[in-house]
Amino acid sequence: MPAGLVISAPASGVGKTTLTLALARAWRNRGLNVQCFKSGPDYIDPAFHAAATGRASVNVDSWAMDRGTISHLVSRGTDADIVLAEGSMGLFDGVAARGVSGTGASADIAEMLGWPVVLVIDPSGQAQTAAAIAAGLRDYRAGVRLAGVVLNRVASPRHEDLVRRALDDVGIAVFGALPRHAEISLPKRHLGLVQAEEQAEIGKLIDEAARFVAEHVDLDAVLRFAASWSPQPAANGLNVTPPGQRIALARDAAFSFVYPHMLEAWRAAGAEITTFSPLADEVPDVNADVCWLPGGYPELHAGKIAANTRFRSGLRAFAETRPVHGECGGYMVLGTALTDADGVRHEMTGLLGLETSFAKRRMHLGYRLATLAVSMPGHHAGARLRGHEFHYSTILAQPDTPLAVVHDATGAVIAETGSQRGRATGTFFHLIAEDR
């Protein structure tokens, strides 16, 4: 029977991902089967989890998914020895209005599955106050259990001793303390970590993190606090409809933001997926009945995309007879033009009238609930889709038929409606699940 833990923290940027990867690899090195999950709408971290464990990781999201879907997804951990769910943001951070089964907070997953929480605490610039923060998190919500803490970036042995004593006074176990160690810092860019597939040395970095954490953290003590867990049978499977029977999926460094559970759901429903690379000037599979352009970093490759005339003309030819859909970055590439951060305007495919710019960046972030005004691949008009939006582009023009009425998690209508023109559709949000 597997044991489960949630790795969380008081805030973002404290070291959750690094600790999760290190624990996973350290236990794998000991011969244990480790299964990771990511709480919340992050499409980058699961690839790091897979690199650390050798097993595919997927997202579980209490705002967008019902309990049955979450149970179905986590059931893949049945044959594991230890299951780790990496949280997002702070432990209790979610949206103000409840979604399908929660607010999107990592605490929802911890309570729902009965997995204790290991807190990563960064006591930089404080000492005993770190214990007050940990105690407050422990006591904030009755259904969430705290296993203990791992201190990260401690300044000195004296600093560690002060924090340890304070945590002991409030009855919180300290599993270990990590000094600063620049060699295991994961590189970042504007939408999060640089993707695992872009880092040739990711295996070595995870190995070093595992060695470092095994030296400073009592791995056996952490395991003892993990909760034995027997997955509950799921009444339903993944709440996702494939966009077609044979799907041509853009996949390279510019188009890589795909939730793993989405691809699994498409395949589970009998769909076939073939991939092509716009950056390599490839075209969609001519035998596909739909083309899907996911998000990614087209703004970093806009010049190359504009220069790849075979890709652009091939996609336009595909769209003459079959549907094409783009999410976020893919939506931008379906548009008329994209202006990069240096102010250079690049011609895109022109299947939609959308024009975007990164010259004046503005963050757009949050859950989205869209009611389709017209159909898109896999979903009919009137369908309610749950997703998440995260980008820094500014809309200069969005002249086509609005695809949907889109609300944020508070119920406020937002301007990023998506677009439809002919057989081309696009959204700024990444689809997670459909309301049923």
N, C-alpha and C positions, 0 to 999 in steps of 0.2 A: 504494500500500500504506500503510495507516494506521500511525501510531506511537503507542505506548502508554506511559503513566506511571501510577503510583500516588501519590496525595498522602496522606502520613501524618505522624505526629508521635510524640513520646514519650508523650503523654497526651491526654486530652480537654481541650477548652477552650483550645487553643493557637492556633487560627485556620485549621484545615483547610478548613472550609466556605467561609470568606471567600476564601481563596487559590484554591480550586477554582473558585468563581464568577468571580473576577476574571480568572484565566488563561483560562477558557473564553470570557468575553465579550471580552477583549482580543484573543484569536486570531480570534474570530468577526468582530470589527471589522476585522481584517486580511484578511478574505475566506476564512478557513479554515472547513471544516466540523468541528465539535467534537462528540464524543459523550461523555456522562458516564455513569458508573455509580456505585452506592453499595455499598460492601462492608459487609455486615452487615445486621441487621434494623431499619433506620430507614425509616419510611414518610413522613417529613417532607422530608428533604433532596432526594429525586428531583424534587419540584415546583420547588425552587429551581434545580436543574440545568436543568430544562426552560425556566425563565424566562430563564436565562443563554444557552442555546444554541439555543433554538427546536426542540429535538429531545427526544423522550421519554426519560427516564432510568429505569432499573430497578435492583433490588437483585440482588447476587450474594452468596451466602452458603455458605461451605464447610462449616458444620456441618449445615445443613438440605438442601443441594442436592448432587447428584452432579456429576461433571465434565461429563457429557453435557449436563445442564441448564444449567450455567454456560457451556459452549461455545455452546449454542444462544442463550442470552441475549446474550452479548457479540458474537455474529455480526452484530448490528445495527450494529456499528461498522465494518463492512467498507467502506462508502462514505465514511467520515470521513477527514479528514486527520490528526487527533489524537484519541486516546481517553484520557480521564482517569477513573480510578477513585478516588473519595474514600474513604478509610479511616474506620474507627470506632475510638474509644478510642486506645490506643497501638498501634504497629505490630505488636507480637507478642501483644497482649492477646486472649485467647480463653478458652474454658472448659478445665477440666482434662482432661476425657475427649473423645477424638476423636469427631466425628460422622460424617456420610456421606463427606466428602472432606477434612475438616480440623477445626480447633477453632473456626472462626468468625473467626480473626485475619485482619487485612488482609494480613499477610505470606503467608498461604496463597494469596491471589489473585495477589499479586506473583510468587510462585514458579511457580504453576500456569500463568500466562499469559506469563511471561518479561518482565514490565514492570518497569523500574527504579523506584526509590522516590525521590520528592522529599520530604525531611523539612522540616516546619515546626518551627522551634526558637524557643521563647520564652526568651531568656537573662536575663529579669528577675531581679534579685537575684544574678546570677552573671556570670562572664566566661569564663575558660579552661575552667571545668567544663562549659560547653556543648559544647566540642569533645570532652571525654571521653565525654559522653552520646552524641553523634553517632557517635563511633568505636565505642563499645560496640554501638550498634544496627547499624552497618555489619558488624561482625564476629560478631554473635550467631548467624546462621544462614547457612550457606554458599550456599544456593540463592537467597537474596534479595540483589539488587544495589542499592546506593545510588548514585543519580545525583549528588546534592548536596543542599544545604540552602538554605532561605530563612529568614532571621532575621526574627522578628516582635516588635514592641514594643521596639525598641532604645531606650535612654535618651538617648544622645548620640553624636556622632561618635567621641569617645574610646572609649566603650563598644563601639561597632561595630568599631573598629580592633582592640581587644583580642581580641574574639571571632574576627574574621577571621584574625588572625595565628595564633591557636591552631588553628583549623580548617585553615589552610594547612600548619601543622607536621605534621598527621596525614594530609595528602593528601586533604582533602575540599573539593570545590568549593562556593563560596558564590555562588548565583545573584543574590542581592540582600538588602537589609536594609530593613525597613519600620519607620519611626518610628511612635509611637502616633498613631492617627487616629480620633477618636471618631465622625466622620461616617459610617464604614462599619461600625459595630457593629450586628449583627443582634439584634433584640429577642428575649427568651426568656421562657418560662413553665415550669411545673413538669414538663412532659413533653418539653422541648426548645425549639427555636426556634418563635416564633410563625409559623404557616403562611404560605407564600408568598401564597396566595389571600386572606389577610386583610390583606395589606400593599399598600395602593394605590400606594405609592411604591417598590415593590420594583425596578422597572426602573431608576429613577434611582439607587437605592442601588447596584445592580450596576454601572451605568455609572461611578459615582464610584469604586467599588472597582477597576474595570478601569483607569481613568485613573491612580489612585494606584499600583497595582502595576506598570503599564507604565513609570511614571516611576522606580521604584526597583528593578525586577527585570529582568535581561537575558533577555527572552523568547526571543531567538534561541538563546542558550546552553542554555536549558532544552529547547528543541526538539531541539537537536543530541544531547542525552543520551537522548532518548526512543528506545525500541527499535522498530525496524520489526517489524511483526506481521502475520502471515497467519492469520486464524481457521481453526481446524481444524474439519472437518465434524463435526457433532454426530450421534451415533448415535440419539439420542432427542430429543424436543421437551420442552415444559414438563411437569413431573411434577405436574399438577393436574387434577382432575376438576371440571367445573362443577356447581353445586348444582341446576341445572334448565335447561330449554330457554329459558324467558323469565324473567329475573330482575329483580325490583323492588329496586333498590338505594337505600337512604337516603343522601342526599348533601347536606350543607350544613356549616356551621361546627361543628355538634355531632357530625357523623358523617362523618369525612373520612379516617380512617386506613385506607387500603386500599393494599396493595402493588400497584404498577402491573403487575407480571408476572402477578398473579392475574387481573386484569380481562382482560389480553391472552390468557391461557390459556383463560379462559371463552369469549371471542369466537372464538379459534382453533378451539375444539371445536364451534363452531356455535351457541353460546348468544347470545341477545339480551339487552341490558341496558337497562332503563329506569330513570330516577332520579326520586326524589321528595324533598321537603324536609319533615321533621317540624317544623322550626322555623317553616315557613310554613303549618303546619297542613294539609299535604297528606297524601294516603293512597296506599298502594301501588297500582300499576297493576292494575286489576281483571282484566286479561287475562294477568297473570303467573302462573306456576305455583309460584313460591317467592319469599319476601321475605328480604333480607339486610340486617341493620343492622350496619355496621362500627363500629369504635371511633372515638374522638374526644374531645370535651370536654363530655359531657352534664352534668357537674357545674357547668360555667359557665353552663348554660342550663336548669337543672333546673326553675326556676319557670315558664319559658315552655313547656317540654315538658309539665309537669303541667297547665297552663292550656289546652293545645291539645287540646280534647276530640274534635274531628273526627279528628285523627290517631290518638288513642288508641283511639277506638271503631272507626275504620276498620281499624286493625291487628288488633284483636281479632276483627273480622268476617272478615278475611282468614284468620286462623289457625284459624277453624272448619272450613275445607275444604282449606287448603294449608299447607305447612311454612313456619315463620319461624325464622331463626337470627340470633343476635346475637354479636358478638365484643367482649369487654372493655366499652367504653362502651355498645355496643349490647346486650350481655348485661345490663348494669345497668338499661337502660331497659325491657327485657322483664320485669324484676322487679317486686316489689310497691311498693317505695319506695326513694328515694335521699335521704340526708341530706347537705346541702351543708357547706362548710367553716365556715359560720356556725352550724351546728347546726340548721338549718331542714329539716324532713322534707317531702319532696315525693312525692306519689303518682305512680307510674309506670304502665305498662300492665297489670301484673298477670297477664301470661301465664305467668310463673314466680313461684315463691315467694321468690326471691332478694331480700334486702334488704342494702343497702350504705351505708356512711357515709364521708364525707371529714372529719368533725369531728375524728377522731383519725387523722391520716394515717400510713400505713406503706408504704414502698416495696416493691413486688413486681417483681422484675426477673430475667429470665433465659430461656434456651431451655427449651422444653417438648417432651417426647415423650409423646403421648397414645395409648393403645390404647382404641378406642371400645368401651364396654360395650353401647351401643345405637346405632342408626343416627342419622345426621344428614344434612342435605341434601348429596347428592353422595358420601356415604361410608357404607359398611355397617358393622355391628357387627364388631369384630375388626380394622378398619383401623387402621394406625399413622400418626399425623399428626405432623408436625414444625412447630413454631411458636415464637413468642416472646411473653413476657408482660411488660408494663411499665405499672404503674398504682400509685396511692396509696390506693385505697379499702380499707376494712376490711369483711369479711363479717360482718354481724349475723345473718343467717339464710340457709341454703342447703338447704331441706327437701326438694327434689324428687329424683327418681331421678338418681343420678350419671350423667353422660354418658360419662365415661371414667375409666380409671386413668391418672393423669398423673404423670410423673417429670420431675425437672429434669435438667440435663446431667450430673450426677454419678450419676444413677440413683436418687436419693432420691425417695420418693413425697411428693407435695405435696397440700395440702388443697383447692386450687382445682380441683375435679373437673369443673366445668361441670355443667349441669342439663338434664333433659328432662322435659317435662310435656305430654302430648297431642302436638300437632304443633309445639310450640315447643321449641327447643334453644338453648343458649348456652355459650360458653367464655370464660375470661379471656384465653386466648392467641389471638394472631393467626396464622392458618394460613399457612404458607410453602410446604410441599410434603408429599406423601404418600409414605411408604416403599413401594417395590414390589419 
